[in-house]
Amino acid sequence: MNLLRFIPIKLTIFLVLGILFGHYVGVAFWPSLSFVVFFLLATVIVSNKKYASESMVFGILALCTTICLGIFLVSCSHPKQQTNHYSHRDVAKSTRWTLKITEVLKKSAFSSRYIAEVKGYNMEKASGKILINQPIDASLINFHVDDELTVQTTLATLKSPLNPYQFDYRKYMEYKGIYHQLWLNEGNHIVLENPYITLRGRAANLRRTIVAKLDKVGLEQSELGIIQALFLGQRTDISQELYSSYKDAGAVHILAVSGLHIGILLLFLEFLLRPLALIPNGKTIKLVVIVVLLWCFALLAGLSASVVRAVTMFSFVAYAMYLNRPQNTFNILGLSMFFILLVLDPLLVFDVGFQMSYAAVFAIVWIYPLLQKYWRPKNPIFKKIWQLLSVSIAAQIGVLPIGLYYFHQFPGLFFVSNLVIVPYLGVLLGFGIVMILLILLDWAPDYLIEVFGSTIDLMNTLVGWVAQQESFVLRNISFDGIQLILTYVAIIALVWLLIRRSFKRTLAVLGSILSLVLWSFYTQLSLKQREVLMVGHQTKNSLISYQKGNELRIYTSDSSAATYVTANYQIAQRIRNTSFHSIQNAYTIGSKHLLVIDSSGVFRTNGIAPDYLLMIQSPKVNLERLIDSLHPKMIIADGSNYNSYVKKWQESCLKQKLPFHYTGEKGAFTFKLFF
């Protein structure tokens, strides 16, 4: 089946291309709007001519309009484009902010975190979103959705990662329209009384009521955490150990209310409401009821971005089922994606959940029929098992490149966990919804509550057993963006070949595989020529890494702590051999020299003037005298130093007009020897 013959698929592809171009190149609001208007008018003019729908000019203009629309969406999607956005004020000064809590995030080790909507700036109206950090303190109350407060404080920008290849939390939050954060303390904020209650807030209150009721019936914490994740969209109470088990078993998608849950719920409602189709206009009534119930579930799950995205997508799928035309499924999926990017948020293109949801659904719709075509077992039991396996294999093929790119691991027993858990999840969702209603009404008998808890516990046990098969979990897989694209090209070419064998399609498969092999050879060749010395950043620890080819030597005062910082670097740089060593007094960097001064303050130059001076572990030295005697060209300070010492050194370098690099502010310092 040629996907590109579906017009919604074409339009969606070009809309995505426009969004990507607008994001990475950057086009201002008015120029992008002008291009949209120009191509739209040209398309309308051409469409009035005879045979316009079959004209190549009309098609090109329509696609150009779609690309420009994507560029325009990006230019106007950023909250900073709003005239009353708080960022247009002076956020560096201590300011009185009026905020409304819109989302409660998972707690970190040291603080509770919330996303808040800005309502006011010094008694003036303002808009935007801010990240709130609240220290975990018994004297401070926890906030809920719709709580309002005034805060007197300054804002701080979100920090970029200080070491290469670490997760960029700043970029992640910017995609959500959040650019700044603030910290609460006991004396800088006041909670306002009688806040306005929104629909999202009422849903949050209902979730808290459900959790309180579930907590009273005696469910264990692990069971309660899974229930909250499955039915309420909250993963805050799942232990890290249990979460890791689901991740290693290839079943972590179960813990987020997303496409899988909404798809199962859609099939459950479709089966449950089948009798409605027997009455006049019953199919239409059934469609309306299903869509309304799906959105009610989305409201219960907190209307998070992933839930809204999944329910929107499956509302379109429900319409496709209503039409009962399988060939329309691709059109409906394309339209749903186009609608979500156009109406909800064009930057969802960069959301991992969005990418994996559509990759999985498209793969299932496209690849699943092919797998069923190649083998049709007559035994009903084998037939059902093969259907479940086909769905799991198709979905895994669809998300495999994305999973390798973002998470660098592959659960080899994914088919086992999905074969057992996905059907089990369907029963569990149906049973769970009924049980939650009974518990809310205080009608749930004790034996049913025990059965409900046991079903959750059984699923956790199955997942734990699969996760324990360590030899089947492939970790630390190096996989870059080029490999991501080439792998999808190879998958698409292979599926096309399976649909219909031809010489051209065979060449396409061989060419895509050859491209992957050549890229692998190129990366390995580039890696052999790479030589880098880097001063990394880690609080209370010193870290110097030296990479030559695929070997990495790490000089550190704490090897166990350094492993946490260098893990992503080793994966990205395809490091095969890593060794740990004690920090040396001096290093030679090509023709340059690096001198290290630690807490002892003792050093030896051996008559060689250092070009770089690295301060570690807060040495008690007079830096100005040191500069006068050694004449270095740059001073570097890492994260093991006291902040007060760093400030003094920074002032000394400013007086001496000498470059100063503090890894806690500017990130890791890299000496690029050879690439």
Stockholm file with secondary structure:
# STOCKHOLM 1.0

chainA/1-675         MNLLRFIPIKLTIFLVLGILFGHYVGVAFWPSLSFVVFFLLATVIVSNKKYASESMVFGILALCTTICLGIFLVSCSHPKQQTNHYSHRDVAKSTRWTLKITEVLKKSAFSSRYIAEVKGYNMEKASGKILINQPIDASLINFHVDDELTVQTTLATLKSPLNPYQFDYRKYMEYKGIYHQLWLNEGNHIVLENPYITLRGRAANLRRTIVAKLDKVGLEQSELGIIQALFLGQRTDISQELYSSYKDAGAVHILAVSGLHIGILLLFLEFLLRPLALIPNGKTIKLVVIVVLLWCFALLAGLSASVVRAVTMFSFVAYAMYLNRPQNTFNILGLSMFFILLVLDPLLVFDVGFQMSYAAVFAIVWIYPLLQKYWRPKNPIFKKIWQLLSVSIAAQIGVLPIGLYYFHQFPGLFFVSNLVIVPYLGVLLGFGIVMILLILLDWAPDYLIEVFGSTIDLMNTLVGWVAQQESFVLRNISFDGIQLILTYVAIIALVWLLIRRSFKRTLAVLGSILSLVLWSFYTQLSLKQREVLMVGHQTKNSLISYQKGNELRIYTSDSSAATYVTANYQIAQRIRNTSFHSIQNAYTIGSKHLLVIDSSGVFRTNGIAPDYLLMIQSPKVNLERLIDSLHPKMIIADGSNYNSYVKKWQESCLKQKLPFHYTGEKGAFTFKLFF
#=GR chainA/1-675 SS CCGGGSHHHHHHHHHHHHHHHHHHTCCCHHHHHHHHHHHHHHHHHHHTSTTGGGCHHHHHHHHHHHHHHHHHHHHHHSGGGSTTBGGGSCTTSCEEEEEEEEEECCCCSSEEEEEEEEEEETTEECBCEEEEEEECCTTSCCCCTTCEEEEEECCEECCCCSSTTSCCHHHHHHTTTEEEEEECCTTSEEECSSCCCCHHHHHHHHHHHHHHHHHHTTCCHHHHHHHHHHHHCCCTTSCHHHHHHHHHTTCGGGGSCSHHHHHHHHHHHHHHTGGGGGSTTHHHHHHHHHHHHHHHHHHHTTCCHHHHHHHHHHHHHHHHHHHTCTTHHHHHHHHHHHHIIIIICGGGGGCHHHHHHHHHHHHHHHHHHHHHHHCCCSSHHHHHHHHHHHHHHHHHHHHHHHHHHHHCCEETTHHHHHHHHHHHHHHHHHHHHHHHHHHHTTCCCHHHHHHHHHHHHHHHHHHHHHHTCGGGEECCCCCCHHHHHHHHHHHHHHHHHHHSCCHHHHHHHHHHHHHHHHHHHHHHHHHHTCEEEEECCBTTBCEEEEEETTEEEEEESCHHHHHHHHHHHHHHTTCCEEEEECCCSEEEETTEEEEEECTTCCCCCTTCCCSEEEECSCCCCCHHHHHHHHCCSEEEECTTSCHHHHHHHHHHHHHHTCCEEEHHHHCCEEEEEEC
#=GC SS_cons         CCGGGSHHHHHHHHHHHHHHHHHHTCCCHHHHHHHHHHHHHHHHHHHTSTTGGGCHHHHHHHHHHHHHHHHHHHHHHSGGGSTTBGGGSCTTSCEEEEEEEEEECCCCSSEEEEEEEEEEETTEECBCEEEEEEECCTTSCCCCTTCEEEEEECCEECCCCSSTTSCCHHHHHHTTTEEEEEECCTTSEEECSSCCCCHHHHHHHHHHHHHHHHHHTTCCHHHHHHHHHHHHCCCTTSCHHHHHHHHHTTCGGGGSCSHHHHHHHHHHHHHHTGGGGGSTTHHHHHHHHHHHHHHHHHHHTTCCHHHHHHHHHHHHHHHHHHHTCTTHHHHHHHHHHHHIIIIICGGGGGCHHHHHHHHHHHHHHHHHHHHHHHCCCSSHHHHHHHHHHHHHHHHHHHHHHHHHHHHCCEETTHHHHHHHHHHHHHHHHHHHHHHHHHHHTTCCCHHHHHHHHHHHHHHHHHHHHHHTCGGGEECCCCCCHHHHHHHHHHHHHHHHHHHSCCHHHHHHHHHHHHHHHHHHHHHHHHHHTCEEEEECCBTTBCEEEEEETTEEEEEESCHHHHHHHHHHHHHHTTCCEEEEECCCSEEEETTEEEEEECTTCCCCCTTCCCSEEEECSCCCCCHHHHHHHHCCSEEEECTTSCHHHHHHHHHHHHHHTCCEEEHHHHCCEEEEEEC
//
